[in-house]
């Protein structure tokens, strides 16, 4: 039977052997740490893919709601959607390679896997920028013609509709203008406290804090989604991101509780896939 190396030393060891064993143990630890890091990168990328898919769905819905939709914008949205699907498939392939290596009992951090993840990270960042540019693009308004002195003052502009107010706040979030985005989204949640988009508005407020590494505040905002709208479609995402936020502040115990809740209450969701992988990384 062929001899298989393990990260274990038995019997008495000379000082030189102990030194070699220490180096071997270190290499094993580094390898395991690298694998865990790759798994964490995959989790983050999966969450970014879900966020892009959701943004594309919301952008497509907004485009359809326009009386005369822009065909070029619709085509760009379709192209972005196809590219996101391709990147999601590539991400699943990379994850499959890492899982296969773990099942063989040789979970080594592959340079090929690291390179693939790096490329996917760059692609997703580029797509997020393109999505933000597409959402914020609109024909420039013509410059107003100065009114004659005798002309009555122009009437006060009509207030924003609920959809316009939400879209404005969400677009500001995508542009990373987090303070402005929170102001608009809070206004929406206050003026329209029980619509199909209220949970979305609260969730993006939480995301804005998470993106700024203000994890405690993000946890509180995600909890508003969970408590006020327990049946809303944003609840799985809010639970998952709460777990990530707890882990980020050094509280893996609460993170695991929330991840198990995602698996128990939303087992067929996309967030459950990420929750399962995160639990494996946290050692559950």
C-alpha positions as CSV (number, residue, x, y, z in Angstrom):
1,X,0.0,0.0,0.0
2,X,1.5,3.4,-0.9
3,X,2.5,5.6,2.0
4,X,0.4,8.8,2.4
5,X,1.9,11.8,4.1
6,X,0.0,13.3,7.0
7,X,0.4,16.4,9.2
8,X,1.4,14.2,12.2
9,X,4.7,13.0,13.7
10,X,5.0,9.9,15.9
11,X,7.8,8.5,18.0
12,X,11.0,10.3,19.1
13,X,12.4,12.9,16.8
14,X,15.9,14.4,16.6
15,X,16.1,18.2,16.7
16,X,16.6,18.3,13.0
17,X,13.5,16.2,12.5
18,X,11.5,18.4,14.9
19,X,12.6,21.4,12.9
20,X,11.5,19.8,9.6
21,X,8.3,18.7,11.2
22,X,7.6,22.3,12.4
23,X,8.2,23.6,8.9
24,X,5.8,20.9,7.6
25,X,3.1,21.8,10.1
26,X,3.5,25.4,9.1
27,X,3.1,24.6,5.4
28,X,-0.1,22.6,6.2
29,X,-1.5,25.5,8.2
30,X,-0.8,27.9,5.5
31,X,-2.4,25.7,2.9
32,X,-5.5,25.3,5.0
33,X,-5.6,29.0,5.6
34,X,-5.3,29.7,1.9
35,X,-8.2,27.3,1.2
36,X,-10.4,29.0,3.8
37,X,-9.5,32.4,2.2
38,X,-10.5,31.1,-1.2
39,X,-13.8,29.8,0.2
40,X,-14.4,33.2,1.7
41,X,-13.7,34.9,-1.6
42,X,-16.2,32.6,-3.3
43,X,-18.8,33.5,-0.7
44,X,-18.3,37.2,-1.3
45,X,-18.4,36.8,-5.1
46,X,-21.6,34.8,-4.9
47,X,-23.2,37.5,-2.8
48,X,-22.1,40.1,-5.4
49,X,-23.6,38.0,-8.2
50,X,-26.9,37.9,-6.3
51,X,-26.8,41.6,-5.8
52,X,-26.1,42.3,-9.5
53,X,-28.9,39.9,-10.5
54,X,-31.3,41.7,-8.2
55,X,-30.2,45.1,-9.5
56,X,-30.7,43.9,-13.1
57,X,-34.2,42.6,-12.3
58,X,-35.2,45.9,-10.7
59,X,-33.6,47.9,-13.5
60,X,-35.5,45.8,-16.1
61,X,-38.8,46.3,-14.2
62,X,-38.2,50.1,-14.1
63,X,-37.5,50.1,-17.8
64,X,-40.7,48.3,-18.6
65,X,-42.7,50.7,-16.4
66,X,-41.7,53.7,-18.7
67,X,-44.2,54.7,-21.3
68,X,-41.6,54.8,-24.0
69,X,-38.7,52.6,-22.9
70,X,-35.3,53.2,-24.4
71,X,-34.4,50.2,-26.6
72,X,-30.7,50.8,-26.2
73,X,-30.9,50.7,-22.5
74,X,-33.0,47.5,-22.6
75,X,-30.4,45.9,-24.9
76,X,-27.6,47.0,-22.5
77,X,-29.5,45.5,-19.5
78,X,-29.9,42.2,-21.5
79,X,-26.2,42.1,-22.3
80,X,-25.3,42.7,-18.6
81,X,-27.7,40.0,-17.6
82,X,-26.1,37.5,-19.9
83,X,-22.6,38.4,-18.7
84,X,-23.7,38.0,-15.0
85,X,-25.1,34.5,-15.8
86,X,-21.8,33.6,-17.5
87,X,-19.8,34.8,-14.5
88,X,-22.1,32.9,-12.1
89,X,-21.4,29.7,-14.1
90,X,-17.7,30.3,-14.0
91,X,-17.9,30.9,-10.2
92,X,-19.7,27.6,-9.7
93,X,-17.0,25.9,-11.7
94,X,-14.2,27.3,-9.5
95,X,-16.1,26.3,-6.4
96,X,-16.5,22.8,-7.8
97,X,-12.8,22.5,-8.3
98,X,-12.1,23.6,-4.7
99,X,-14.8,21.2,-3.4
100,X,-13.4,18.3,-5.5
101,X,-9.9,18.9,-4.1
102,X,-11.3,18.8,-0.5
103,X,-13.2,15.6,-1.1
104,X,-10.0,13.9,-2.4
105,X,-8.4,14.7,0.9
106,X,-5.9,17.1,-0.6
107,X,-7.5,20.6,-0.1
108,X,-4.6,22.6,-1.5
109,X,-4.9,26.2,-2.5
110,X,-4.6,26.1,-6.3
111,X,-2.8,29.0,-8.1
112,X,-5.3,28.3,-10.9
113,X,-8.2,28.8,-8.5
114,X,-6.7,32.0,-7.1
115,X,-6.2,33.4,-10.6
116,X,-9.7,32.5,-11.6
117,X,-11.1,34.2,-8.5
118,X,-9.0,37.3,-9.2
119,X,-10.3,37.5,-12.7
120,X,-13.9,37.0,-11.6
121,X,-13.5,39.7,-8.9
122,X,-12.3,42.2,-11.6
123,X,-15.1,41.3,-13.9
124,X,-17.8,41.7,-11.2
125,X,-16.4,45.1,-10.2
126,X,-16.5,46.2,-13.9
127,X,-20.1,45.0,-14.2
128,X,-21.1,46.8,-11.1
129,X,-19.6,50.1,-12.4
130,X,-21.4,49.6,-15.8
131,X,-24.7,48.9,-14.0
132,X,-24.3,52.1,-11.9
133,X,-23.5,54.1,-15.0
134,X,-26.5,52.6,-16.8
135,X,-28.9,53.4,-14.0
136,X,-27.7,56.9,-13.5
137,X,-27.6,57.8,-17.3
138,X,-30.5,59.9,-18.5
139,X,-30.8,62.6,-21.2
140,X,-29.6,66.0,-19.9
141,X,-32.4,68.4,-19.3
142,X,-32.5,71.5,-21.5
143,X,-31.3,74.6,-19.9
144,X,-34.2,76.8,-18.8
145,X,-34.8,79.9,-20.8
146,X,-34.7,83.0,-18.6
147,X,-38.2,84.3,-18.1
148,X,-39.0,88.0,-18.8
149,X,-39.3,90.1,-15.7
150,X,-43.1,90.4,-16.2
151,X,-43.5,86.6,-16.4
152,X,-45.1,85.0,-13.3
153,X,-42.9,82.8,-11.2
154,X,-42.8,79.2,-12.3
155,X,-44.9,76.8,-10.3
156,X,-43.3,74.6,-7.7
157,X,-42.1,71.3,-9.2
158,X,-44.4,68.4,-8.6
159,X,-43.3,66.1,-5.8
160,X,-41.6,62.9,-6.6
161,X,-43.7,59.8,-6.9
162,X,-43.0,56.8,-4.6
163,X,-41.3,54.9,-7.4
164,X,-39.2,58.0,-8.4
165,X,-38.2,58.5,-4.7
166,X,-37.1,54.9,-4.3
167,X,-35.3,54.8,-7.7
168,X,-33.4,58.0,-6.8
169,X,-32.3,56.5,-3.4
170,X,-31.3,53.2,-5.0
171,X,-29.3,55.0,-7.8
172,X,-27.4,57.0,-5.2
173,X,-26.5,53.8,-3.3
174,X,-25.2,52.3,-6.5
175,X,-23.0,55.4,-7.0
176,X,-21.6,54.9,-3.5
177,X,-23.1,58.2,-2.4
178,X,-24.2,56.5,0.9
179,X,-25.2,59.5,3.0
180,X,-27.5,60.9,0.2
181,X,-28.8,57.4,-0.5
182,X,-29.7,56.8,3.1
183,X,-31.5,60.2,3.3
184,X,-33.7,59.3,0.2
185,X,-34.3,55.7,1.2
186,X,-35.3,56.7,4.8
187,X,-37.6,59.3,3.4
188,X,-39.2,56.6,1.3
189,X,-39.6,54.2,4.2
190,X,-41.2,57.0,6.3
191,X,-43.6,58.3,3.6
192,X,-44.4,54.8,2.3
193,X,-44.1,52.5,5.3
194,X,-46.0,49.5,3.9
195,X,-45.3,49.0,0.2
196,X,-43.7,46.2,-1.8
197,X,-40.5,48.3,-1.9
198,X,-40.3,49.4,1.7
199,X,-38.3,46.3,2.8
200,X,-36.0,47.0,-0.2
201,X,-35.4,50.5,1.0
202,X,-34.5,49.4,4.5
203,X,-32.3,46.6,3.2
204,X,-30.3,49.0,1.0
205,X,-29.8,51.3,4.0
206,X,-28.3,48.4,5.8
207,X,-26.1,47.6,2.8
208,X,-24.8,51.2,2.7
209,X,-23.6,50.8,6.3
210,X,-22.1,47.4,5.5
211,X,-20.2,48.7,2.5
212,X,-18.7,51.4,4.8
213,X,-17.7,48.7,7.4
214,X,-20.2,50.1,9.9
215,X,-21.2,46.6,10.8
216,X,-23.1,47.3,14.1
217,X,-25.3,49.9,12.4
218,X,-25.8,47.6,9.4
219,X,-27.0,44.8,11.8
220,X,-29.7,47.2,13.3
221,X,-30.9,48.1,9.8
222,X,-31.1,44.5,8.6
223,X,-33.1,43.7,11.7
224,X,-35.7,46.3,10.7
225,X,-36.3,44.3,7.5
226,X,-36.6,41.0,9.4
227,X,-38.9,42.4,12.2
228,X,-41.2,44.6,10.1
229,X,-41.5,42.5,7.0
230,X,-41.0,38.8,8.1
231,X,-42.5,37.5,4.8
232,X,-40.7,39.8,2.5
233,X,-38.3,38.6,-0.2
234,X,-35.4,40.6,1.3
235,X,-35.5,38.7,4.6
236,X,-33.1,35.8,3.5
237,X,-30.6,38.5,2.3
238,X,-31.0,40.5,5.5
239,X,-30.4,37.4,7.7
240,X,-27.3,36.4,5.6
241,X,-25.8,39.8,5.7
242,X,-26.5,40.1,9.5
243,X,-24.5,36.9,9.9
244,X,-21.6,38.3,7.8
245,X,-21.7,41.5,9.8
246,X,-21.5,39.6,13.2
247,X,-18.6,37.6,11.8
248,X,-16.9,40.8,10.7
249,X,-17.0,42.2,14.3
250,X,-15.6,39.0,15.8
251,X,-18.8,37.3,16.9
252,X,-18.9,33.9,15.1
253,X,-21.4,32.5,17.6
254,X,-24.2,34.8,16.6
255,X,-23.1,34.6,13.0
256,X,-23.6,30.8,13.1
257,X,-27.1,31.2,14.7
258,X,-28.2,33.4,11.8
259,X,-26.7,31.2,9.1
260,X,-28.5,28.2,10.6
261,X,-31.7,30.2,10.5
262,X,-31.3,30.9,6.8
263,X,-30.9,27.2,6.2
264,X,-33.8,26.3,8.4
265,X,-36.3,29.0,7.2
266,X,-35.2,29.5,3.6
267,X,-33.6,26.2,2.5
268,X,-34.2,26.6,-1.2
269,X,-32.9,30.2,-1.5
270,X,-29.7,31.4,-3.1
271,X,-28.7,32.7,0.3
272,X,-28.9,29.2,1.8
273,X,-26.1,28.1,-0.6
274,X,-23.8,30.8,0.7
275,X,-24.9,30.3,4.3
276,X,-23.9,26.6,4.1
277,X,-20.5,27.4,2.7
278,X,-20.0,30.1,5.4
279,X,-20.8,27.6,8.1
280,X,-18.3,25.2,6.8
281,X,-15.6,27.9,6.9
282,X,-16.6,28.9,10.4
283,X,-16.3,25.2,11.5
284,X,-19.9,24.3,12.1
